[in-house]
Amino acid sequence: MSVLAKRRGFRGDGDYDDGVHYTPDNGASATLTFTGTGITYYTETNSDEGTVGISIDGVAKGTVSAVSATRQAQQPLSAISGLPAASTPSP
């Protein structure tokens, strides 16, 4: 089991709320619950980042690379729209 760590208020790199959630473990995962017909995935990119797999309701939506030559905060790497509206959020 991987644990996501959160750090706030120390970086000054332009992160949302000056904080990050991260794990140093390859293969770690995070689950987010949202309500809406679309979502955009924002993340930091840098030379020490990797590839992220994205799925919604168990359906793979592809992978994106978070690798870049320099550290950049709040980069929109994936946008998915046209999802069906649900009466209740997914678990």
C-alpha positions in Angstrom: 0.0 0.0 0.0 1.4 3.4 -0.9 0.8 6.4 1.2 0.4 9.8 -0.4 2.2 12.6 1.5 1.1 16.2 1.5 3.4 19.2 1.9 2.1 22.7 2.1 3.6 26.2 2.2 7.2 25.4 1.6 7.9 25.3 -2.1 7.0 28.6 -3.7 7.0 26.9 -7.1 3.5 28.1 -8.1 1.6 25.0 -6.9 -2.1 25.4 -6.1 -2.3 26.4 -2.4 1.5 26.2 -2.4 1.3 22.5 -1.7 1.7 19.1 -3.3 0.5 15.5 -2.8 3.0 12.9 -3.9 4.4 9.5 -3.4 7.9 8.2 -4.1 6.5 4.7 -4.9 6.4 3.5 -8.5 3.0 2.0 -9.3 1.2 4.0 -6.6 -2.4 5.2 -7.2 -4.8 7.8 -6.1 -8.6 7.8 -6.3 -10.5 11.1 -6.7 -14.3 11.5 -6.5 -15.9 14.2 -8.5 -19.3 15.2 -9.8 -19.6 16.7 -13.3 -19.3 15.9 -17.0 -15.6 16.6 -17.3 -12.4 16.8 -15.5 -8.9 18.2 -16.1 -5.8 16.6 -14.5 -3.2 19.2 -13.4 0.2 18.2 -12.2 3.8 19.3 -11.8 6.2 18.3 -14.6 9.9 17.9 -14.3 12.8 15.7 -15.3 12.2 13.5 -12.2 8.5 12.8 -12.9 7.1 9.9 -14.9 4.1 8.5 -16.8 0.6 8.7 -15.3 -2.2 6.4 -16.3 -5.7 7.8 -16.2 -9.0 5.9 -15.8 -12.5 6.9 -15.1 -15.0 4.5 -13.5 -12.5 1.7 -14.2 -12.1 2.5 -17.9 -8.6 3.4 -19.1 -8.4 6.8 -20.7 -4.7 6.6 -21.7 -1.4 7.7 -20.3 0.3 11.1 -20.1 3.9 12.0 -19.5 4.8 14.4 -16.7 8.4 14.7 -17.8 9.8 18.1 -18.9 13.2 19.6 -18.9 12.4 22.0 -16.1 10.0 22.1 -13.1 6.6 23.5 -14.0 3.7 23.7 -11.7 0.0 23.3 -12.5 0.4 21.8 -16.0 -2.9 20.5 -17.5 -1.9 17.1 -18.9 -5.3 15.6 -19.6 -8.8 16.9 -20.1 -11.8 14.6 -20.4 -15.2 16.0 -21.3 -18.6 14.6 -22.4 -19.0 12.3 -19.4 -22.6 11.3 -18.6 -24.1 13.3 -15.8 -24.8 11.2 -12.7 -27.4 11.7 -10.1 -24.9 10.7 -7.4 -21.1 10.8 -7.3 -19.3 7.5 -8.1 -17.8 5.8 -5.0 
